[in-house]
Amino acid sequence: MAELDSAPELVEPVMVAAFEGWNDAGEAASAVIEHLASAWDADELLALQPDDYYDFQVSRPRATVVDGEHRGISWPSTKVSIARPKGARNDVVLVSGPEPNMRWRGFAGDLLSIARELGVRRIVLVGALLADSPHTRPVPVTGTTSPSALRGSLHLEPTSYDGPTGILGVLHDVFGTAGLDAVSLWAAVPHYVAQPPCPKGTLALLRRVEDVLDLTVPMGDLPEEARAWERGVDELASEDEDIAGYVRSLEEAKDAAELPEATGEAIAREFERYLKRRGRG
């Protein structure tokens, strides 16, 4: 584990983490950390030692050669950065990197130790999965929390799952068991357009991160990129009647399933989110 020489003075920090690989359909989740790091001008604090957690035959290092000159090797690693959003009441600790290949419990324990040393009391874990979700509708984002009472206050859509998990599930369990708040956010990326990037999925996750952190995230060009992505998929679907028919069936199923949710309470929740974002802007 990379040790902190001295922990920086942070204001009620919240940790936000995403990992490339199994937890990152369409690279929608890892793009969240990239966007936040750029928008908030984050500074790298440390990197965990890669030899402890990565199989280099699976997560290979990258060599850089320019005009025949070897410029070095870049090793896969988990990086921890610090962001101080202007006007926010919380500093943010950003965690990113490829999903580790081994020693997950040790990895989670090391990340928990870093979080404690920095004064973190809540972790927000961001992931994306492939699903039967039409690209023409808002990207669904479901959530789990520890303790469970957090879910209601954050207005997260509940989810049920029993099956294999990735490093996000392990971290959620380890942090929650240790008494820290743990929030996991998962975007459902349309499986028929799984090729990255998926800016619409990234935008949906960032909107939920805004809610959890109770601050405004500068979105930059991302909303237009999401609209352009949707238009591009529309064009591809229009060229293949089978795909177009499949998308229509997904739309009908989605609309039928969500019809009962078009209640006054659901509309009021969305309006409350809109007002909060305007008030923070």
C-alpha positions in Angstrom: 0.0 0.0 0.0 1.2 3.5 -0.8 1.3 5.4 2.5 0.5 9.0 3.2 3.4 11.0 4.4 0.9 13.4 5.9 -2.9 13.5 5.5 -4.0 16.8 3.9 -6.5 18.9 5.8 -9.9 18.2 4.1 -13.4 19.5 4.8 -15.8 16.6 5.5 -14.5 14.6 2.5 -16.6 12.2 0.5 -14.9 9.5 -1.5 -16.2 8.8 -5.1 -14.8 5.7 -6.8 -15.2 3.9 -10.2 -13.1 1.2 -11.9 -12.5 0.2 -15.5 -13.5 -3.3 -16.6 -16.4 -5.5 -15.4 -18.0 -2.7 -13.5 -17.9 -0.2 -16.4 -20.2 -0.9 -19.3 -19.6 1.5 -22.1 -17.0 3.1 -19.9 -19.8 5.2 -18.5 -18.7 4.9 -14.9 -14.9 5.5 -15.3 -15.8 8.6 -17.4 -17.6 10.0 -14.3 -14.3 10.2 -12.4 -12.4 11.6 -15.4 -15.1 14.3 -15.7 -15.0 15.2 -12.0 -11.2 15.3 -11.9 -11.2 17.6 -14.9 -14.1 19.8 -13.8 -12.7 20.3 -10.3 -9.0 20.4 -11.2 -8.2 17.4 -8.9 -4.6 16.8 -7.7 -3.3 13.2 -7.5 -2.4 12.3 -3.9 -1.1 8.7 -4.3 -1.2 5.5 -6.3 -1.4 2.1 -4.8 1.5 -0.3 -5.5 0.4 -2.2 -8.7 2.4 -5.3 -7.9 0.1 -6.1 -5.0 -3.1 -6.1 -6.9 -2.6 -6.5 -10.7 -1.8 -9.5 -12.8 0.3 -7.9 -15.6 -0.6 -10.7 -18.1 -4.2 -9.6 -17.7 -3.8 -5.8 -17.1 -0.8 -5.2 -19.1 1.5 -2.2 -18.7 1.7 0.2 -21.6 4.9 1.1 -23.4 5.4 4.5 -25.1 7.7 4.8 -28.1 8.0 8.0 -30.0 10.0 8.2 -33.2 11.9 5.1 -32.3 12.8 6.3 -28.8 11.5 4.4 -25.8 9.8 6.9 -23.4 8.9 4.6 -20.6 6.3 2.2 -19.1 3.0 3.1 -17.6 1.8 0.6 -15.0 -1.8 -0.2 -14.2 -2.7 1.3 -10.8 -5.4 2.7 -8.6 -5.0 6.4 -8.1 -6.4 8.6 -5.4 -6.9 12.3 -6.1 -8.2 15.3 -4.1 -10.7 17.8 -5.4 -12.0 20.9 -3.7 -15.1 22.0 -5.6 -15.6 25.8 -5.4 -18.4 26.7 -3.0 -19.0 23.1 -1.9 -19.3 22.1 1.8 -17.4 18.9 1.2 -14.0 18.1 -0.4 -14.0 15.1 -2.6 -11.6 12.1 -2.8 -11.6 10.6 -6.3 -10.5 6.9 -6.8 -10.0 5.4 -10.2 -8.1 2.7 -12.1 -8.6 -0.7 -13.6 -10.4 -3.2 -11.4 -7.7 -5.1 -9.5 -7.1 -8.7 -10.6 -6.3 -10.2 -7.1 -6.3 -9.7 -3.3 -9.6 -7.9 -3.3 -10.0 -8.0 0.5 -6.5 -6.6 1.0 -7.2 -3.9 -1.6 -10.5 -3.0 0.0 -8.8 -2.9 3.4 -6.1 -0.6 2.1 -8.6 1.8 0.5 -10.6 1.8 3.8 -7.4 2.7 5.7 -6.7 5.6 3.3 -10.3 6.8 3.6 -10.1 6.8 7.4 -6.8 8.6 7.4 -8.3 11.3 5.2 -11.4 11.6 7.4 -13.8 10.1 4.9 -17.2 9.1 6.3 -19.0 8.2 3.1 -18.1 6.5 -0.1 -20.0 6.7 -3.4 -19.3 3.8 -5.7 -20.2 4.3 -9.4 -20.8 1.5 -11.9 -22.5 0.7 -15.2 -24.0 -2.5 -16.5 -25.4 -3.7 -19.7 -29.2 -4.0 -19.7 -32.4 -4.3 -21.9 -32.7 -0.5 -21.8 -33.8 1.6 -24.8 -31.4 4.3 -25.8 -34.3 6.7 -26.4 -35.3 6.8 -22.8 -33.5 8.3 -19.7 -30.7 5.9 -18.6 -32.0 4.2 -15.4 -29.8 4.5 -12.3 -30.5 2.3 -9.4 -28.8 2.4 -6.0 -28.0 0.5 -2.8 -27.0 2.0 0.5 -25.5 1.0 3.8 -27.3 1.8 6.1 -30.5 1.1 4.2 -32.2 4.2 5.6 -30.0 6.3 3.4 -31.8 5.2 0.3 -35.0 7.0 1.1 -33.3 10.3 1.9 -31.3 10.1 -1.4 -34.4 9.2 -3.5 -32.7 6.2 -5.0 -34.6 3.6 -7.0 -34.2 0.2 -5.2 -32.8 -2.8 -6.8 -32.6 -6.6 -6.1 -29.7 -8.8 -7.1 -28.2 -12.1 -6.2 -25.1 -13.1 -8.2 -21.5 -12.4 -9.0 -20.0 -9.1 -8.0 -17.0 -6.9 -8.8 -14.8 -4.8 -6.7 -17.6 -2.2 -6.2 -19.6 -4.8 -4.4 -16.7 -5.8 -2.2 -15.9 -2.2 -1.3 -19.5 -1.5 -0.5 -19.6 -4.4 1.9 -16.2 -3.5 3.5 -17.0 0.2 4.0 -20.5 -0.5 5.2 -19.4 -3.2 7.7 -16.8 -0.7 9.0 -19.5 1.8 9.9 -19.1 4.2 7.0 -21.9 5.3 4.7 -21.7 3.4 1.4 -23.8 4.4 -1.7 -23.6 2.4 -4.9 -25.0 3.9 -8.1 -25.5 1.7 -11.2 -26.4 3.0 -14.7 -28.2 0.6 -17.1 -26.5 1.0 -20.4 -28.3 -0.3 -23.5 -26.6 -3.6 -24.4 -27.0 -3.2 -28.1 -24.8 -0.1 -28.1 -22.2 -1.3 -25.6 -19.2 0.2 -27.5 -17.7 3.1 -25.5 -18.1 5.9 -24.9 -21.7 6.2 -23.5 -22.0 9.9 -22.6 -25.7 9.5 -21.8 -24.9 6.9 -19.2 -22.1 9.1 -17.7 -24.5 12.1 -17.6 -27.2 10.1 -15.8 -24.6 8.9 -13.2 -23.3 12.5 -12.7 -26.8 13.7 -12.0 -27.2 11.1 -9.2 -23.7 12.0 -7.9 -24.9 15.6 -7.7 -27.9 14.5 -5.6 -25.7 12.4 -3.2 -23.1 15.1 -2.8 -25.6 17.9 -2.7 -23.6 20.1 -5.1 -23.6 21.2 -8.7 -21.3 19.5 -11.1 -20.2 21.5 -14.2 -21.4 19.4 -17.1 -19.5 21.2 -19.9 -20.2 19.7 -23.3 -21.5 16.4 -21.9 -25.2 17.1 -22.4 -24.6 17.9 -26.1 -22.4 14.8 -26.4 -25.2 12.7 -24.9 -27.7 14.1 -27.4 -25.3 13.5 -30.3 -24.8 9.9 -29.1 -28.5 9.3 -29.1 -28.9 10.8 -32.5 -26.1 8.6 -33.8 -27.8 5.4 -32.4 -31.1 6.6 -33.9 -29.4 6.7 -37.3 -27.9 3.3 -36.9 -31.2 1.8 -35.8 -33.1 3.4 -38.8 -30.8 1.5 -41.1 -31.7 -1.9 -39.8 -35.4 -2.8 -39.4 -34.7 -5.7 -37.0 -32.8 -3.3 -34.6 -35.5 -0.7 -35.0 -38.2 -3.2 -34.1 -36.2 -4.4 -31.1 -35.8 -0.8 -29.9 -39.6 -0.2 -30.2 -40.3 -3.4 -28.2 -37.9 -2.1 -25.5 -39.6 1.3 -25.5 -43.0 -0.3 -25.1 -41.9 -2.5 -22.3 -40.2 0.4 -20.5 -43.1 2.7 -20.9 -45.6 0.1 -19.6 -43.4 -0.7 -16.6 -43.0 3.0 -15.7 -46.6 4.0 -16.2 -47.5 3.5 -12.5 -44.6 5.6 -11.5 -46.0 8.7 -13.3 -47.6 9.7 -10.0 -47.8 13.1 -8.3 -45.1 11.9 -5.8 -42.7 10.8 -8.6 -43.2 14.1 -10.5 -42.7 16.1 -7.2 -39.4 14.2 -6.6 -38.1 15.2 -10.0 -39.2 18.8 -9.6 -37.5 18.9 -6.2 -34.2 17.7 -7.8 -34.6 20.4 -10.5 -35.1 23.1 -8.0 -32.1 21.9 -5.9 -29.8 22.0 -8.9 -30.9 25.5 -9.8 -30.4 26.7 -6.2 -26.9 25.2 -6.2 -26.0 26.7 -9.6 
